[in-house]
Amino acid sequence: MMVAAHPQDLAAARAVGFRTAFIDRTLEHGAARVAAADFEDLADQLGA
């Protein structure tokens, strides 16, 4: 899984088969299967 706040990084990861998660940052916007406000939110969503 690739976790990033930059849409171009997520797009590249998806292109080679990675699952992706977007961490929200004020000036970044991305499309991913999981979107989280921060790493704690991401962990909660992933059941960690």
Contacts in CASP RR format, 6 or more apart in sequence:
PFRMAT RR
TARGET T0000
AUTHOR 0000-0000-0000
METHOD contacts of the structure
MODEL  1
MMVAAHPQDLAAARAVGFRTAFIDRTLEHGAARVAAADFEDLADQLGA
1 18 0 8 1.000
1 19 0 8 1.000
1 20 0 8 1.000
1 21 0 8 1.000
2 9 0 8 1.000
2 10 0 8 1.000
2 13 0 8 1.000
2 14 0 8 1.000
2 18 0 8 1.000
2 19 0 8 1.000
2 20 0 8 1.000
2 21 0 8 1.000
3 20 0 8 1.000
3 21 0 8 1.000
3 22 0 8 1.000
3 23 0 8 1.000
3 39 0 8 1.000
3 42 0 8 1.000
4 10 0 8 1.000
4 13 0 8 1.000
4 20 0 8 1.000
4 21 0 8 1.000
4 22 0 8 1.000
4 23 0 8 1.000
5 22 0 8 1.000
5 23 0 8 1.000
5 24 0 8 1.000
5 25 0 8 1.000
5 28 0 8 1.000
6 28 0 8 1.000
7 22 0 8 1.000
7 28 0 8 1.000
7 29 0 8 1.000
7 30 0 8 1.000
7 31 0 8 1.000
10 20 0 8 1.000
10 22 0 8 1.000
10 30 0 8 1.000
10 31 0 8 1.000
10 32 0 8 1.000
13 20 0 8 1.000
14 20 0 8 1.000
14 32 0 8 1.000
19 33 0 8 1.000
19 34 0 8 1.000
20 32 0 8 1.000
20 33 0 8 1.000
20 34 0 8 1.000
21 32 0 8 1.000
21 33 0 8 1.000
21 34 0 8 1.000
21 35 0 8 1.000
21 36 0 8 1.000
21 42 0 8 1.000
21 46 0 8 1.000
22 30 0 8 1.000
22 31 0 8 1.000
22 32 0 8 1.000
22 34 0 8 1.000
22 35 0 8 1.000
22 36 0 8 1.000
23 36 0 8 1.000
23 37 0 8 1.000
23 38 0 8 1.000
23 39 0 8 1.000
23 42 0 8 1.000
24 35 0 8 1.000
24 36 0 8 1.000
24 37 0 8 1.000
24 38 0 8 1.000
34 42 0 8 1.000
34 45 0 8 1.000
34 46 0 8 1.000
36 42 0 8 1.000
36 45 0 8 1.000
END
